[in-house]
Amino acid sequence: MSANTYLTERERRILESAKVGIAGAGGLGSNVSMLLVRAGIRKFVIADFDEVNESNLNRQFFFRGQVGEKKVEALARNLRLVEQDLELELCDARLTGGNVAEVFAGCDVVVEAFDAAESKTMLLDALLPSGRPVVAATGLAGWGRSNEIKTRKVGRNLVLVGDQSRGVGDGLSPVGTRVMIAAAHQANAVCALLLGEEL
């Protein structure tokens, strides 16, 4: 049974026609993509320059047999196992202030899914002035404290997910359970933005 059978015709039309940008195909980006495919999104621009490695398997939507593969290619295959009818634009490149706006130019909303704070800042600086909605994340390391991960609208076109305090480091590692909670918040925020619902 397709996820679309639970949607109204209007919801299905909106979600299937939207294009979502995924900036980073790691713990957040790979899982947000999977959740959005299950929700009815069919068009994506997915950008990441990295390869799958063994340390990714505790929290990312990849499998042991994909270690060593390019993340964008492995993720595309995995998403098509959920839904074959996808339009995927894959960008196997490092995103920079000079190319990020062009990579995501046709997207209705962009998910920021980077690890590094400077990359997060770069993306926000490049995209927010255009008015394009961005769903970003900060503060999702460790385990427990699930209810501290919140979704907040910040300004006109930024949605921020996380607890804004528990970053990777200081004895806190990225653990699949908490990363998945944040990814679900991000995916839910994307759907709400596209469908005009309150966050």
C-alpha positions as CSV (number, residue, x, y, z in Angstrom):
1,M,0.0,0.0,0.0
2,S,1.5,3.3,-1.0
3,A,1.8,6.2,1.5
4,N,-0.2,8.2,-1.0
5,T,-3.4,6.3,-0.2
6,Y,-3.6,8.1,3.1
7,L,-3.4,11.6,1.5
8,T,-6.1,13.8,0.1
9,E,-5.9,14.6,-3.6
10,R,-4.7,18.1,-2.7
11,E,-2.0,16.9,-0.3
12,R,-0.8,14.3,-2.8
13,R,-0.6,16.9,-5.6
14,I,1.3,19.4,-3.5
15,L,3.8,16.8,-2.1
16,E,4.4,15.1,-5.4
17,S,5.0,18.4,-7.3
18,A,7.4,19.9,-4.7
19,K,11.1,19.7,-5.0
20,V,13.2,19.4,-1.8
21,G,16.9,20.1,-1.5
22,I,18.9,17.9,0.9
23,A,22.3,19.5,1.9
24,G,24.3,16.6,3.2
25,A,23.4,12.9,2.9
26,G,24.6,11.8,6.4
27,G,22.7,11.1,9.6
28,L,20.1,13.8,9.1
29,G,20.0,14.1,5.3
30,S,19.7,10.4,4.5
31,N,17.0,9.8,7.1
32,V,15.1,13.0,6.2
33,S,15.1,11.9,2.6
34,M,13.8,8.4,3.5
35,L,11.0,9.9,5.6
36,L,10.0,12.4,3.0
37,V,9.8,9.7,0.3
38,R,7.5,7.7,2.6
39,A,5.4,10.9,3.1
40,G,4.9,11.4,-0.6
41,I,7.7,13.7,-1.8
42,R,9.0,12.5,-5.2
43,K,11.5,15.2,-6.3
44,F,14.8,15.8,-4.6
45,V,18.2,17.5,-5.1
46,I,20.6,15.6,-2.9
47,A,24.1,17.1,-2.4
48,D,27.1,15.4,-0.7
49,F,30.7,14.8,-1.6
50,D,31.5,12.0,0.8
51,E,31.5,8.2,0.8
52,V,29.8,5.8,3.1
53,N,32.0,4.5,5.8
54,E,31.5,2.0,8.6
55,S,31.1,4.6,11.3
56,N,28.1,5.9,9.5
57,L,26.1,2.8,9.9
58,N,24.9,3.5,13.5
59,R,22.7,6.4,12.3
60,Q,22.6,6.8,8.5
61,F,20.2,5.2,5.9
62,F,23.0,3.0,4.5
63,F,23.9,-0.6,4.7
64,R,27.2,-2.5,5.3
65,G,27.5,-3.6,1.6
66,Q,27.5,0.1,0.6
67,V,30.7,1.0,2.6
68,G,33.0,2.8,0.2
69,E,30.3,3.9,-2.2
70,K,29.5,7.6,-2.9
71,K,26.7,8.7,-0.5
72,V,24.5,10.3,-3.1
73,E,24.5,7.2,-5.3
74,A,24.0,4.8,-2.4
75,L,21.2,6.9,-1.0
76,A,19.5,7.2,-4.4
77,R,19.4,3.4,-4.6
78,N,18.0,3.0,-1.1
79,L,15.3,5.6,-1.7
80,R,14.2,3.8,-4.8
81,L,13.8,0.6,-2.8
82,V,11.0,2.6,-0.9
83,E,9.6,4.2,-4.1
84,Q,10.7,3.7,-7.6
85,D,9.0,6.7,-9.1
86,L,11.4,9.4,-8.0
87,E,13.1,12.4,-9.7
88,L,16.6,12.6,-8.1
89,E,19.2,15.2,-9.0
90,L,22.4,14.0,-7.4
91,C,25.2,16.5,-6.7
92,D,28.5,14.7,-5.9
93,A,30.3,17.8,-4.8
94,R,31.2,19.8,-1.7
95,L,28.8,22.7,-1.2
96,T,30.3,26.1,-0.8
97,G,29.1,29.7,-0.7
98,G,29.8,29.9,-4.4
99,N,27.7,27.0,-5.5
100,V,25.0,26.3,-2.9
101,A,22.4,28.8,-4.3
102,E,22.8,27.3,-7.8
103,V,22.6,23.7,-6.7
104,F,19.3,24.3,-4.9
105,A,17.9,27.0,-7.2
106,G,14.8,25.0,-8.2
107,C,13.9,23.8,-4.7
108,D,10.8,24.8,-2.8
109,V,12.5,24.1,0.6
110,V,16.0,23.1,1.6
111,V,17.0,20.8,4.5
112,E,20.3,21.7,6.1
113,A,21.9,18.5,7.2
114,F,25.6,19.3,7.8
115,D,27.8,18.3,10.7
116,A,30.1,21.3,10.8
117,A,28.8,24.6,12.2
118,E,30.7,26.7,9.5
119,S,28.9,24.7,6.8
120,K,25.5,25.4,8.4
121,T,26.3,29.1,8.6
122,M,27.5,29.1,4.9
123,L,24.2,27.6,3.7
124,L,22.0,29.9,5.8
125,D,24.0,33.0,4.6
126,A,23.6,31.9,1.0
127,L,19.9,30.8,1.0
128,L,18.0,32.8,3.6
129,P,18.2,36.2,1.7
130,S,16.5,34.6,-1.3
131,G,13.4,33.9,0.8
132,R,13.6,30.1,0.2
133,P,12.6,28.2,3.3
134,V,15.4,26.3,5.1
135,V,14.9,23.6,7.7
136,A,18.1,23.4,9.8
137,A,19.2,21.4,12.8
138,T,21.5,22.0,15.8
139,G,21.8,20.2,19.1
140,L,21.0,16.5,18.7
141,A,24.0,14.6,20.0
142,G,23.9,11.9,22.7
143,W,20.9,10.0,23.9
144,G,17.8,10.6,26.1
145,R,16.1,13.9,26.7
146,S,14.0,13.3,23.6
147,N,11.4,15.9,24.4
148,E,14.1,18.6,24.5
149,I,14.4,18.4,20.7
150,K,12.0,21.0,19.4
151,T,10.9,22.6,16.1
152,R,11.0,26.4,16.1
153,K,10.3,28.9,13.4
154,V,13.0,31.6,13.5
155,G,12.3,34.6,11.4
156,R,10.5,34.5,8.1
157,N,11.9,31.5,6.4
158,L,14.1,29.5,8.8
159,V,12.9,26.5,10.8
160,L,15.3,25.2,13.5
161,V,15.2,21.7,14.9
162,G,17.1,20.5,18.0
163,D,17.8,21.4,21.6
164,Q,20.3,24.0,20.5
165,S,22.8,22.9,23.2
166,R,23.9,19.2,22.9
167,G,26.4,19.3,20.0
168,V,28.8,16.5,19.1
169,G,31.8,16.7,21.4
170,D,32.3,17.1,25.1
171,G,31.6,13.4,25.5
172,L,28.5,13.4,23.3
173,S,28.6,11.4,20.1
174,P,26.0,11.2,17.3
175,V,23.7,8.3,18.2
176,G,21.1,6.9,15.8
177,T,18.1,7.2,18.2
178,R,18.5,11.0,18.8
179,V,19.6,11.7,15.2
180,M,16.4,10.0,14.0
181,I,14.2,12.1,16.3
182,A,15.7,15.2,14.8
183,A,15.4,13.9,11.3
184,A,11.7,13.1,11.8
185,H,11.2,16.7,13.1
186,Q,12.9,18.1,10.0
187,A,10.9,15.9,7.7
188,N,7.7,16.8,9.5
189,A,8.6,20.5,9.2
190,V,9.2,20.2,5.5
191,C,5.7,18.6,5.0
192,A,4.1,21.3,7.2
193,L,5.7,24.1,5.2
194,L,4.7,22.6,1.8
195,L,1.1,22.0,3.0
196,G,0.7,25.3,4.7
197,E,0.2,23.8,8.1
198,E,1.2,25.3,11.5
199,L,4.6,24.0,12.7
